[in-house]
Amino acid sequence: MGQSRLLAHPLWVNMLVLVPLALYVAWRRRGIRIPGRQLLFATIFSLAFGLVEAASAIYLSAAAGLLPGYTGTLADVQRLARATQPETLSAGQFPPSLLRVELMREAATIVMLVSLALLAASKARERCAIFLWTFALWDVSYYAALWATIRWPTSLADFDVLFLIPVPWIAQVWFPLLVSALTLLAVGLSRRQITI
């Protein structure tokens, strides 16, 4: 994968950029009714969960031998991580046992975000909005935590394996951040102020 590649792989992953727009169009008339307190707690959960996920990804990469210098200091990891290009890594490089762990971690992430949405709202449209809100913030927090700890990604043009289920999704880092920003915007603009 060269740095000139702008589209996500597989090609259908690119359609995710349309999801926030479609939901905004669907929600804009009636809006979504999520109390500010629920949105605040969902936000706090998402930001903390992104940090946990980043730590988990760092540990898993180190255990698989894909993170050079992990036995040194955090500064060593930061320095050496810049030399490792994630686009050269593939799911095939993971030991099968660790790949299974990664697949279970990804599935558990979705279960946790869905569970939070089910607990936070009683109606389907608000549950969907909470799920998307938390997913977007979790994703932004994940990349921010990776950068803060190991200084990766070094740029928004770095490639990443976004997800492995049902097949590996690969894109430059700007792509999930764009989808997340559009999602936060769609939820924010569709939200109606309510009091409890």
Secondary structure, 3 states (H helix, E strand, C coil): CCCCCCCCECHHHHHHHHHHHHHHHHHCCCCECCCHHHHHHHHHHHHHHHHHHHHHHHHHHHHCCCCCCCCCCHHHHHHHHCCCCHHHCCHHHCCHHHHHHHHHHHHHHHHHHHHHHHHHCCCHHHHHHHHHHHHHHHHHHHHHHHHHHHCCCCCCCCEEEEECCCCCEEEECHHHHHHHHHHHHHHHHHECCCCC
